[in-house]
Amino acid sequence: MQRRLTMYREKLAVRPFAWRRLLKSISFAILMMCPCVVILANEGSSPPPAKSESVRDEKASPPSPHKWRDLFDGKTLKGWKAPKFGGEGEVRIQDGCIVMERGDPMTGIAWEGEFPKINYEVEFVAKRTDGIDFFATVTFPVGDTFCSFVTGGWGGSVIGLSSINFNDASDNETTQFMVFKDNQWYKFRVRVTKVKIEVWVDDKKVVDFIIGYHRISTRYEVDLCKPFGFSSWCSTGVIRSVRLRELTPEEIKAIEEEAEKTRP
């Protein structure tokens, strides 16, 4: 055995490249193992899976109250109810609109969700298809009380706020006359702050009322439309859209400053 070892050492001494071949073989074996090591390292340090859309949605910030939001989805009466006035007509969805059929005398709808008391504006588009009286009178909060804007009452042409100091829209400082054509859409916008009630019809301002010490109220007929709702009187009214937004602090300040300048 000793003799064989001696002979092997002599052969390696004679062939110096044998050690180099051995080292190359070892290096090659290590290189072949490296991809496995890299893969294992990557698997151990891989980032956590991305969060699902549902988790991200839960943490998303709520929509701004100062942006317009729809109160009517164009498909259902979700969020609305049809009060029982006695003699009311049918309330239904037709062609993406809310139809308040002609009642005897009154038909209407009322919002069941949350609604601001002050510093907001609401916009709606409506038309009359039958009858000769108001077709989309809107009732809305003014702080702790309520008011209505009449859309073509008292025979079809009176507009104004009901009521101011217990005087109806036909007999107070907001009384105006306007002809409403059947089957024609009209856009209404009502803006309410602590100091003012403002109303536009087709972008024309028709009410610019400074509240001051005046007493704001409604007629008893629209009590079931509170806190916010619409009604028609001996007429069929159709509402195409309803949307709401709260006013920004900057808007409120500007309105209050303007009211102060024009206060009698």
C-alpha positions in Angstrom: 0.0 0.0 0.0 2.8 2.4 0.9 4.4 1.7 -2.4 1.2 2.5 -4.4 0.9 5.9 -2.6 4.4 6.7 -3.4 3.9 5.9 -7.0 0.7 8.1 -7.2 2.6 11.0 -5.6 5.4 10.6 -8.1 2.9 10.6 -11.0 1.3 13.9 -9.7 4.7 15.4 -9.4 5.5 14.4 -13.0 2.1 15.7 -14.2 1.6 19.2 -12.5 -1.6 19.8 -14.6 -3.5 17.0 -12.7 -4.1 19.4 -9.8 -5.4 22.1 -12.1 -7.9 19.6 -13.7 -9.1 18.6 -10.2 -9.6 22.3 -9.3 -11.5 22.9 -12.6 -13.8 20.0 -11.9 -14.6 21.3 -8.4 -15.2 24.9 -9.7 -17.5 23.6 -12.4 -19.5 21.6 -9.8 -19.9 24.8 -7.7 -21.0 26.8 -10.7 -23.6 24.2 -11.5 -25.0 24.6 -8.0 -25.2 28.4 -8.1 -28.5 28.8 -10.0 -30.2 26.6 -7.4 -28.7 28.8 -4.6 -29.9 32.0 -6.4 -33.4 30.6 -6.9 -33.7 29.6 -3.3 -32.5 33.0 -2.2 -35.1 34.7 -4.3 -37.8 32.5 -3.0 -36.9 33.3 0.5 -36.8 37.1 0.0 -39.7 37.5 -2.5 -42.0 40.5 -1.7 -45.5 39.8 -0.2 -48.3 39.5 -2.8 -50.0 42.6 -3.9 -53.1 43.6 -1.9 -56.4 42.7 -3.5 -58.6 45.4 -5.1 -61.2 44.9 -2.3 -58.6 45.7 0.4 -57.5 48.8 -1.4 -61.1 49.9 -1.9 -61.8 49.6 1.8 -58.9 52.0 2.6 -59.8 54.4 -0.2 -60.9 57.9 1.0 -64.6 58.6 0.8 -65.9 60.9 -2.0 -65.8 64.6 -1.3 -69.2 65.9 -0.1 -68.5 69.0 -2.2 -68.8 67.1 -5.5 -72.1 66.4 -7.1 -73.6 63.0 -6.2 -76.7 61.5 -7.8 -79.8 60.8 -5.7 -81.6 58.9 -8.5 -79.9 56.0 -10.2 -82.1 56.2 -13.3 -83.3 52.6 -12.8 -85.1 52.2 -9.4 -86.7 54.2 -6.6 -83.8 53.2 -4.3 -83.6 55.8 -1.5 -87.1 57.2 -2.2 -90.6 56.5 -1.0 -94.0 57.5 -2.3 -96.0 59.1 0.5 -99.7 58.3 0.9 -101.4 61.7 0.5 -104.8 60.3 -0.3 -105.8 60.4 -3.9 -102.2 60.2 -5.1 -101.3 58.9 -8.5 -98.9 56.1 -9.3 -95.2 56.6 -8.9 -93.0 54.5 -11.3 -89.8 54.4 -13.3 -90.2 54.8 -17.0 -87.5 55.4 -19.6 -84.9 56.2 -17.0 -87.2 58.8 -15.2 -89.4 59.1 -12.1 -93.0 59.5 -13.2 -95.4 61.0 -10.7 -98.8 60.4 -12.2 -101.5 63.0 -11.9 -103.2 62.7 -8.5 -106.4 63.9 -7.0 -105.0 66.2 -6.1 -101.4 65.4 -5.2 -98.6 62.9 -5.9 -95.1 63.0 -4.7 -91.8 61.3 -3.5 -89.6 61.8 -0.5 -86.0 61.1 0.1 -85.3 58.5 2.9 -81.5 58.9 3.2 -79.4 61.5 4.9 -79.7 65.1 3.7 -77.9 68.2 4.8 -79.8 70.9 6.7 -77.8 73.9 5.4 -75.0 75.0 3.1 -75.9 72.8 0.1 -77.3 72.9 -3.4 -79.5 70.5 -5.3 -80.1 70.3 -9.0 -82.9 68.5 -10.8 -84.3 68.2 -14.3 -88.1 67.9 -14.7 -91.1 68.4 -17.0 -94.8 68.3 -17.0 -96.6 66.0 -19.4 -100.2 66.5 -18.3 -102.2 68.9 -16.2 -102.2 72.7 -15.5 -100.5 73.1 -12.2 -97.1 72.5 -10.5 -95.3 69.4 -11.6 -92.1 69.2 -9.6 -92.4 71.5 -6.5 -89.3 70.7 -4.4 -89.4 70.8 -0.6 -86.1 71.1 1.2 -84.4 71.9 4.6 -83.4 75.4 5.7 -81.7 74.8 9.0 -84.2 73.4 11.4 -87.2 74.4 9.3 -88.3 73.7 5.7 -89.3 75.5 2.5 -90.7 74.7 -0.9 -90.0 76.1 -4.4 -93.2 76.0 -6.4 -92.8 75.1 -10.1 -95.8 76.5 -11.9 -98.6 76.6 -9.3 -101.9 78.4 -9.1 -103.0 77.6 -12.6 -99.5 76.6 -14.0 -97.5 79.8 -14.1 -96.6 80.9 -10.5 -93.1 80.3 -9.1 -91.7 81.3 -5.8 -91.0 80.2 -2.2 -93.7 78.8 0.0 -93.9 80.1 2.6 -92.3 83.3 3.8 -93.9 84.8 6.9 -96.8 82.4 6.3 -97.4 83.9 2.8 -97.5 81.5 -0.1 -95.5 81.6 -3.3 -98.4 83.4 -4.9 -98.3 86.2 -2.4 -94.8 87.1 -1.2 -91.6 88.9 -2.3 -90.4 85.9 -4.3 -93.6 85.6 -6.5 -92.9 85.5 -10.2 -94.8 84.2 -13.3 -93.3 81.8 -15.8 -94.8 79.8 -18.6 -94.0 76.1 -18.5 -94.6 74.2 -21.7 -95.7 70.6 -21.6 -93.1 67.9 -22.5 -90.3 70.4 -22.2 -87.4 69.7 -19.8 -86.4 72.4 -17.3 -83.4 72.5 -15.1 -83.8 73.7 -11.6 -81.1 74.5 -9.0 -81.7 75.4 -5.4 -79.0 76.7 -3.1 -79.4 77.1 0.7 -77.2 78.8 3.2 -77.8 80.4 6.6 -78.3 83.8 5.0 -79.9 83.0 1.6 -82.2 80.9 -0.5 -81.3 81.0 -4.2 -83.1 79.4 -7.1 -82.2 79.1 -10.8 -84.4 77.9 -13.7 -82.4 77.0 -16.8 -79.4 78.9 -15.4 -81.4 82.1 -14.9 -81.6 83.2 -11.2 -85.3 83.6 -10.3 -85.0 83.8 -6.5 -82.3 85.6 -4.5 -83.9 85.8 -1.0 -82.0 87.0 2.1 -83.5 85.2 5.0 -82.7 87.6 7.8 -85.5 87.7 10.4 -88.2 86.2 8.0 -90.1 83.2 9.1 -89.6 80.2 6.7 -92.1 77.4 6.5 -94.1 75.1 4.2 -97.8 74.5 3.5 -99.1 71.4 5.3 -99.8 69.6 2.0 -96.1 68.9 1.5 -95.4 67.7 5.0 -95.0 64.1 3.8 -92.3 65.2 1.4 -89.9 66.3 4.2 -87.0 66.5 4.6 -86.5 66.5 0.9 -88.9 65.6 -1.9 -91.0 66.5 -4.9 -94.7 66.8 -5.5 -97.1 67.5 -8.3 -100.7 68.9 -8.1 -103.3 67.7 -10.5 -100.5 67.2 -13.0 -98.2 64.5 -14.2 -94.6 65.4 -13.4 -91.5 63.6 -14.7 -88.1 63.9 -13.1 -85.0 62.9 -15.1 -82.2 63.5 -12.7 -81.6 64.7 -9.1 -78.2 65.5 -7.6 -76.8 67.1 -4.5 -73.6 68.7 -3.2 -72.5 70.5 -0.1 -71.0 74.0 -0.5 -67.3 74.6 0.2 -66.2 77.0 3.0 -65.0 79.4 0.4 -68.4 79.4 -1.4 -70.2 79.9 1.9 -68.0 82.8 2.9 -68.5 84.5 -0.5 -72.3 84.1 -0.3 -72.4 85.5 3.3 -70.2 88.5 2.2 -72.5 89.2 -0.7 -75.6 89.0 1.5 -74.1 91.4 3.9 -73.6 94.0 1.2 -77.1 93.7 -0.1 -78.9 93.4 3.3 -81.6 96.1 3.6 
